[in-house]
Amino acid sequence: AVKWTPALAFALLAVWLLASGRVGALARHAGVFAAAFLLLHLPFVVWSPDEALYAYRYFSGQGLTGESVWYLLLAPLGLATVAPREFWLPAEVPGWADAAATAIQGLVLLALAAAAVRARASLRAGIAIAAMAPVLFLLLNRIFSPQYLVLMLAAWAIAGALLVESRRGQLAVGLAAMAATTANAFVYPYTLHQLGLWQAASAALFAIGVSLSAWFVLRAARPWR
């Protein structure tokens, strides 16, 4: 999933360009994105379409896993269970759980689009909001993987560079990102199986990640002159 989720940033930036009346820039933006996407993906699809598309077929039907934020929310209510040492596998959850997670992801992306429209007067704000689209999508995804932090760290760095001017603020952003990725390491590969502490590390990861991303969006969506 992390290989195509940056396309969400393209979509949000396209919304910002349209809202700000930059139609010519939007056309160039879409053209370059389409060319890059085809250049990177089409050769593999032509070479081996079955293998190139396998990951999409496999993961599209997979339910939410123990590594996802939704497991952490449902498990205390007795609505989700997973093997303690195989929490990366799909969890046993009610039939509505997967659809609910997907619906919330969609609502969050719509909210980001609204924020991009609100921030149409600032290019910095538009780029920062676009950078948060793949981050929040992955944080709220029903399947989560440690590798997603690679993209998230890059996106947080971009948003921080654009929105945070003070040294103290930049330090705070850096410490939050470091705390999130450190917590992620204690989920995998240095799993804290003792007393189920990996769940506490996972909770810290999502709490910090969602809070930091939401803070960037709110900061970007404030009125700009």
Secondary structure per residue as TSV (DSSP state, phi and psi in degrees):
chain	resnum	aa	ss	phi	psi
A	1	A	-	360.0	-35.7
A	2	V	T	-64.1	-17.1
A	3	K	T	-77.1	-24.6
A	4	W	T	-114.6	-12.7
A	5	T	T	-60.7	-26.7
A	6	P	H	-56.7	-19.5
A	7	A	H	-61.4	-25.3
A	8	L	H	-65.4	-34.2
A	9	A	H	-64.7	-39.3
A	10	F	H	-58.3	-44.6
A	11	A	H	-64.6	-42.7
A	12	L	H	-68.8	-37.6
A	13	L	H	-66.9	-33.8
A	14	A	H	-63.7	-40.5
A	15	V	H	-61.3	-43.5
A	16	W	H	-63.1	-43.3
A	17	L	H	-62.3	-41.5
A	18	L	H	-66.3	-44.1
A	19	A	H	-64.9	-31.6
A	20	S	T	-89.0	2.2
A	21	G	T	78.7	17.1
A	22	R	-	-93.6	71.5
A	23	V	H	-67.3	-41.8
A	24	G	H	-62.5	-44.0
A	25	A	H	-64.9	-35.0
A	26	L	H	-63.3	-43.3
A	27	A	H	-63.0	-42.7
A	28	R	H	-66.6	-41.5
A	29	H	H	-58.6	-47.0
A	30	A	H	-67.3	-39.5
A	31	G	H	-65.6	-44.6
A	32	V	H	-65.8	-40.7
A	33	F	H	-62.8	-46.1
A	34	A	H	-62.1	-41.3
A	35	A	H	-65.0	-45.0
A	36	A	H	-65.3	-40.5
A	37	F	H	-62.5	-46.3
A	38	L	H	-67.4	-38.9
A	39	L	H	-62.5	-37.2
A	40	L	H	-83.3	-32.4
A	41	H	H	-103.8	-36.5
A	42	L	H	-59.6	-41.5
A	43	P	H	-58.3	-38.6
A	44	F	H	-71.8	-35.8
A	45	V	H	-66.2	-40.2
A	46	V	H	-69.4	-41.1
A	47	W	H	-67.4	-48.7
A	48	S	-	-150.6	81.6
A	49	P	H	-59.8	-35.9
A	50	D	H	-65.4	-46.1
A	51	E	H	-73.7	-34.8
A	52	A	H	-65.1	-32.3
A	53	L	T	-101.5	1.1
A	54	Y	H	-61.0	-44.6
A	55	A	H	-59.4	-37.2
A	56	Y	H	-68.6	-40.0
A	57	R	H	-67.4	-40.6
A	58	Y	H	-69.2	-50.8
A	59	F	H	-78.5	-23.0
A	60	S	H	-64.1	-26.8
A	61	G	T	-100.8	2.5
A	62	Q	-	-85.0	138.7
A	63	G	-	-80.7	175.9
A	64	L	-	-65.5	143.3
A	65	T	B	-105.1	168.8
A	66	G	T	-67.5	-17.2
A	67	E	T	-82.8	-8.4
A	68	S	S	-84.1	160.5
A	69	V	H	-65.6	-28.2
A	70	W	H	-68.9	-33.6
A	71	Y	H	-62.9	-43.1
A	72	L	H	-62.3	-32.1
A	73	L	H	-80.9	-34.1
A	74	L	H	-87.4	-32.2
A	75	A	G	-59.3	-44.3
A	76	P	G	-62.8	-21.5
A	77	L	G	-89.9	1.5
A	78	G	T	75.4	20.2
A	79	L	-	-104.8	1.5
A	80	A	-	-148.3	134.1
A	81	T	B	-136.3	148.5
A	82	V	-	-152.2	152.6
A	83	A	-	-60.6	128.8
A	84	P	T	-53.5	-38.1
A	85	R	T	-103.3	12.8
A	86	E	-	-137.8	45.9
A	87	F	T	-72.9	-6.8
A	88	W	T	-80.2	-8.8
A	89	L	S	-84.2	163.3
A	90	P	B	-58.1	137.8
A	91	A	-	-90.1	159.1
A	92	E	B	-83.7	114.7
A	93	V	-	-137.5	164.2
A	94	P	-	-59.9	157.6
A	95	G	T	-61.9	-26.3
A	96	W	T	-83.4	-10.6
A	97	A	H	-63.9	-45.9
A	98	D	H	-63.3	-44.5
A	99	A	H	-64.9	-37.9
A	100	A	H	-65.2	-42.0
A	101	A	H	-62.3	-42.6
A	102	T	H	-65.6	-39.9
A	103	A	H	-64.0	-40.2
A	104	I	H	-66.5	-39.6
A	105	Q	H	-56.6	-45.5
A	106	G	H	-62.3	-42.0
A	107	L	H	-64.3	-38.8
A	108	V	H	-65.3	-40.5
A	109	L	H	-65.3	-36.8
A	110	L	H	-65.0	-39.6
A	111	A	H	-63.2	-38.7
A	112	L	H	-64.9	-38.1
A	113	A	H	-62.6	-41.4
A	114	A	H	-63.4	-39.0
A	115	A	H	-64.9	-37.7
A	116	A	H	-64.0	-39.1
A	117	V	H	-65.0	-43.6
A	118	R	H	-62.5	-33.5
A	119	A	T	-94.8	21.5
A	120	R	T	-63.2	-15.4
A	121	A	T	-82.5	-9.6
A	122	S	-	-128.0	122.0
A	123	L	H	-66.2	-40.0
A	124	R	H	-58.5	-46.3
A	125	A	H	-64.3	-41.0
A	126	G	H	-61.9	-42.6
A	127	I	H	-67.5	-41.0
A	128	A	H	-63.1	-43.0
A	129	I	H	-64.4	-41.8
A	130	A	H	-61.1	-37.5
A	131	A	H	-65.7	-28.5
A	132	M	H	-80.2	-13.9
A	133	A	H	-60.6	-54.0
A	134	P	H	-66.0	-30.4
A	135	V	H	-64.9	-52.4
A	136	L	H	-67.8	-33.9
A	137	F	H	-60.2	-45.4
A	138	L	H	-71.8	-38.1
A	139	L	H	-63.6	-30.8
A	140	L	T	-99.8	5.1
A	141	N	-	-70.4	149.1
A	142	R	S	-73.8	-15.0
A	143	I	S	-119.2	127.1
A	144	F	-	-124.5	149.0
A	145	S	-	-141.7	144.0
A	146	P	T	-56.0	-29.4
A	147	Q	T	-64.7	-19.7
A	148	Y	H	-62.5	-23.8
A	149	L	H	-65.3	-22.1
A	150	V	H	-61.9	-49.7
A	151	L	H	-65.9	-42.0
A	152	M	H	-62.3	-43.8
A	153	L	H	-60.9	-40.9
A	154	A	H	-64.7	-43.2
A	155	A	H	-66.9	-41.5
A	156	W	H	-63.5	-38.4
A	157	A	H	-63.9	-41.3
A	158	I	H	-63.2	-50.0
A	159	A	H	-62.8	-41.5
A	160	G	H	-63.4	-41.3
A	161	A	H	-64.3	-31.1
A	162	L	H	-85.9	-30.6
A	163	L	H	-111.2	-21.9
A	164	V	-	-108.6	118.4
A	165	E	-	-100.2	-35.4
A	166	S	S	-76.2	151.4
A	167	R	H	-66.2	-38.1
A	168	R	H	-64.5	-41.2
A	169	G	H	-63.7	-42.7
A	170	Q	H	-63.5	-39.1
A	171	L	H	-64.3	-41.1
A	172	A	H	-62.8	-42.1
A	173	V	H	-63.2	-44.1
A	174	G	H	-63.0	-41.3
A	175	L	H	-66.5	-39.1
A	176	A	H	-64.0	-44.4
A	177	A	H	-63.5	-41.1
A	178	M	H	-64.2	-40.7
A	179	A	H	-64.0	-40.0
A	180	A	H	-64.2	-45.3
A	181	T	H	-73.1	-28.4
A	182	T	H	-68.4	-43.8
A	183	A	H	-60.6	-37.9
A	184	N	H	-61.4	-37.6
A	185	A	H	-65.0	-27.6
A	186	F	T	-84.7	-5.5
A	187	V	T	-88.8	-44.9
A	188	Y	T	-161.0	133.1
A	189	P	T	-93.6	-10.2
A	190	Y	S	-94.2	62.1
A	191	T	-	-61.9	129.5
A	192	L	-	-90.2	82.8
A	193	H	-	-72.2	-25.7
A	194	Q	G	-60.2	125.3
A	195	L	G	57.1	19.6
A	196	G	G	66.1	29.8
A	197	L	H	-67.5	-14.8
A	198	W	H	-61.6	-29.1
A	199	Q	H	-68.5	-36.7
A	200	A	H	-65.6	-41.2
A	201	A	H	-64.4	-40.7
A	202	S	H	-64.2	-42.0
A	203	A	H	-62.0	-40.9
A	204	A	H	-63.1	-42.9
A	205	L	H	-56.9	-50.1
A	206	F	H	-71.5	-37.7
A	207	A	H	-62.1	-46.4
A	208	I	H	-68.6	-45.1
A	209	G	H	-63.1	-46.6
A	210	V	H	-67.3	-42.5
A	211	S	H	-62.9	-46.2
A	212	L	H	-63.1	-44.3
A	213	S	H	-65.5	-43.6
A	214	A	H	-63.5	-37.8
A	215	W	H	-62.8	-40.9
A	216	F	H	-61.5	-44.2
A	217	V	H	-63.8	-46.0
A	218	L	H	-63.1	-40.5
A	219	R	H	-65.4	-40.7
A	220	A	H	-70.1	-32.2
A	221	A	H	-82.8	-5.0
A	222	R	S	-67.7	157.5
A	223	P	-	-56.8	132.6
A	224	W	-	-115.2	144.3
A	225	R	-	-101.2	360.0
